[in-house]
């Protein structure tokens, strides 16, 4: 998939990772990542079509588990903080430019 928009460049891989590794659905992902439900759904559909037969199926949630499977509250906060960091790459961390101080 050619990543056309800034949101796609920032979040596409994370959306696919949350969906495939953690079994998160579009609703859950759109609450964690600042992208709408339809965008998330579309990215997953495109990824699935482009990788048919090449990927492992998404993990199934355990019976009785909370939505999002293995993702816990502290994981959501960490992912949301990472989303903020990706939106504002010039803030904090080792990549801060000296002329922004």
Beta strands, then each sheet from edge to edge (+ up, - down):
end
